[in-house]
Every structure is written in C-alpha cells, then in structure tokens.
C-alpha cells in the first residue's frame, strides 16, 4: 500500500475570521475618529492581539495541516509518532463531546504493553483518546470515507449504528 496523506479542511468563514474582521473594523473606526488612541497602551495591546489572532487564522487556512498519514505498516495521526498497525488491537467509532457539540471519531485501541512515546496532548486529551481520528466537518467527506475504509481493512472496526 502506498503512503496516503489526509489533511484538515477548515471552513474559510469561521468565528475567528468574523471576530478579527469586527475588531479590525472597530479599531479602524475608533482610531480614524480619534487618532490619539493609537498612543494608548491599551489600544496598542488590542492591536497586537488582533494581529496575532489574524496570523493564527492565516496559518490555519493558508497552510495544509495533516490529519493522518497512512501506509502499509503505520498510521501517523497529526504530529504524533507513527503507530504500527500490528500494535492496534481494534478500532471503534465513538461520539465525544467537544466545544459543546457531539462529534464522531474513530478511536484506535492499542494492544497492551506497546512501546510508544506519547506526547503531552495524547496524555491529556479529554474524551478523545491518544489515537483519535475526527469524522466530522473538519475533514472532507471523501477523506472521511477513505480513512474509514482503510482502517476497516487493517483492523477490526466497530461502527456506530
């Protein structure tokens, strides 16, 4: 099996964009009306926060971010270490709560006693387990179906009804 890479697909118009646009408009109107506001440290701090927030939005939407890299031997989720297929006991679909919404994910359940270097997020990830793949509108439907198909071929996958 050749290596396949799947990417996150963020919506262009999101809460962060709307917040940034509203703050930029508000700052422009205020500073255009009263230019002396630009010298206030509080306004400078707000401008810096808007710049950082805008740079984060640009980073999320202008660069590709990997969900998973899958090949014949391993699956690599996000920026984690690759997990060998032979170290996975089974996989199951689950519903977890994230940001006050219920989300569907695939959880890869590793075998007991595997030698794996967990990162901080894998150890402290709430309802998401160390090896979770999102199956909601953060990836495309086509990628969701392809990932599910590959995982079901490699390990036993328990699907939700």
Steps between C-alpha positions, in 0.01 A plus 500: 500500500637840407517785748185713514481837670173653618460867595270706718250711307407811698206716401619835363230703674519412867465666839865608509471677165180679600651605834815630329302695240276655766798601713690641202195703397447625857867597539504674164187704577620597850855591397380682187267713710752557784857437376646561848361160603791338315731624776308331782664178623159334531418564134849385397442176694166448321669563163773248587237242600312553172823459303585175682145371455511586129835323460349190664209510254742534210709208629188280530361582156803561279704193594407133486471315832521121503226294663666167426771339293419136428718235339525121509687484832389808699247771560623840613234728649570876503853563627523184710739209462392236246295213646559159342189316380623189681482695831128582455259257663182640339329826404157638579287798413397714796310815571691747718416848621719785380416870520146422623432285193492126448765387253557166330853359507684175438700381798792265447541276806864389540602161632620483860869560558595668173817709492375844399613855584182693587509879469334743744175532303464124469527470879258788575234496230169475683247268335725464198738210546871507407416360156186679377412593144223759446204405283315830502506813286868571570598260220334444165234229458716328240798485739273381782376210288849412377652501851215287632541254212876467554466453876228237457732307266793515742327431835158397628282815500181523704269752331223706660146426392 
